[in-house]
Amino acid sequence: GQWDLVGVSGVSAMHATLVPNTNKIVFLEKVEKNTHAFLTENAEKFSFSVEYDIDESTFRPLHTKTNQFCSAGGYRPDGTIVSLGGAEAQADVIEGWNSLRFLSSCSQTNSRCDWDTRNDITLKAGRWYPTVEALADGRLFIMGGATKGASMNDKEIGVPSWELYPPLESNPTHFEFLEETLPYNLYPMAHLLPDGNLFIFANTRGIIFSTKTWSILKNLPELPGPPRNYPLSGGSVLLPLRPESNYEPEILICGGATEFSSHGKGQDQCGRIKPLDKDADWVMEDMPMGRMMPDMTLLPDGSVVMFNGANRGTAGYGRAKDPVLRPVRYQPWDSPDTLQANSRFTVQNPSYIPRLYHSIAMPVLDGRVMVAGSNPNANTLDLSEFPVEYRVEMFSPGYMFTDTPRPLLIAERTLGRTINRNGGTNKKPSKVQVNLLNGGFVTHSTHMSQRLVGLEVVGYVVNREGGLDRLKVKGPRDGALTPPGWYQMTVVENGIPS
């Protein structure tokens, strides 16, 4: 892999998501006077969110009227970005506990679109550190959090409930699981399974939660080791859903801190589970190094790369040291034999920029990964050992540097027509995939609604030279497999993505 310094973020990149149908990314941060982005030309009014143009390496200030610090987010099916929850009022920005903020893709006639905060549409419970996951019908499942900022959750401030957007008619629904998993259940982990139900994880416990009866269907075995949620802060990912395995889901949870203290160490273990198996259990794997606050990022080739984080302390302001500069690549299918599980990890080339608390990593459209953020200081004007980071990097994985040309993707909808071309033959080439990737909404090592789904390839055309000319794929079978929304499509030929 290769690292390139590409620009500055304008604001501290605590939260990030791609803007659908563009090559731009939105960053959000908390309300504080350290921003380089201003809403007014005379620099009197700060901006706490920007739209960053990846092609131009420039940013455009956006206006958020409520404090989105430690918030969550997702997409509506039409591609509208939803940011929700947040923190207390500060400066001239009002409190964001109950806020819903919307950002639609800019059109050619409206290139200055901005956040729309609706006073008439709010969450039914105030939430700080909640989690969002897209459901099969396109609604957003919202759960957990606290009523104010804290180092750990507790009975006094916890919000043990879930709600939907667009909402049900009822008030938020009590969720006893989020009482039983105190104090380590802020930013609970959640992944939509292909059967339409949710895998939810907090502390050391995982469950399958019905999205029809809204009840627990299954309690999974506890994950060995310490808790994995904030502030010990491990990471989780739904591994790529593949047609050749009948879209069987697997969850991977990695890293975290061993204890809530400055003496905590980064865990070097991952747990992997098939939650829908009758006798589901965790298979443990050893990483090459310990890491807390990992950003577990799906690449278009189906691998997972862990970025950012530290190896000493915990999440929170000024609590982490010993930054982990080397990403680690995890290849889910290289070694199917669990006795060889540890061989799935490969250490990548390092960055030279520490990325600690409040960092992000996000796959972008050309196959690279954007890495930004790090704001581990309560008073961000202090030039501490690890100051606020505005530098934006791109990590180019090894597949960007092979001798084989990258596939060129030109998508067309055939709507049942037979793909044919004079001189071509229906010869099946080796190792070709078509994947749909949603990089999700990223904050605090939590990648909400991140998902990679492989499509079934049903037809090929190979040209006279033996190269792949065209292929035909089936669309996703339903919203449980691929929630309605915006995805980037990638052809992967012999391990190299378009």
Secondary structure, DSSP 8 states (H G I E B T S, - for coil): -EEEEEEE-SS--SEEEEETTTTEEEEE--S-TT-S-BSSTTS-SB-SEEEEETTTTEEEEE--SB--TT-EEEE-TTS-EEEE-----BTTBB--TT-EEEE---BTTBTT---EE-TTS--SS--BS-EEEE-TTS-EEEE--BSS--SS--TTTB--EEEEES--SS--EE-THHHHTTTS-BS-EEEE-TTS-EEEEETTEEEEE-SSS-SEEEE----SSS--SBTT--EEEE--B-GGGTT---EEEE--BSSSSTT-BB--EEEEE-TTSTT---EEEE-SS--BS-EEEE-TTS-EEEE--EEEE-SSTT-EEEE--S-EEE-TTS--SGGGGGGGEEE----SS---SSEEEEE-TTS-EEEEE----SSTTS--SS----EEEEEE-GGGG-SS----------TT-----TT-B----SSEEEEEEE--EEETTEEET-EEEEE-EEEEEE-TTS-EEEEEE---S-TTTS-SS--EEEEEETTEE-
